[in-house]
Amino acid sequence: MENKEIRMIEDVVKITDKLEAQVKRGKASFDYFVISYASLSTFSAVVVSVLEIRWFYKVALIFIIAFFLFYLCFFNNRFRNKIVGIMSKSQDKIEKY
């Protein structure tokens, strides 16, 4: 039997290697972002409006939440991928009767 050297995966693949991809979203997935932003901001505005705090705190809180939701829905890649994944799963669901 020959004496073969066993190599570890760290010897073959450098830890600093990255896998990068670019995706240009289509109109359908961009519509998902708009729908998600509209529904989440409406829901959060309703929740904030029933809180028993002063009106200027409500207005400030609604603007802050709207800003963060805008960032999440239109600029955060992970959140955008989650939105597309949820919408795709719901469209691919087979209903049994």
MONORKA-V612361 format. One record per helix or strand of 3 or more residues. SS is the DSSP state (H for helix, E for strand). FROM is the first residue (numbers start at 1). TO is the last residue. Records with the same first field share a line. If there is no record, write none. Layout:
SS = FROM-TO, FROM-TO
This chain:
H = 9-12, 27-49, 55-74, 77-92
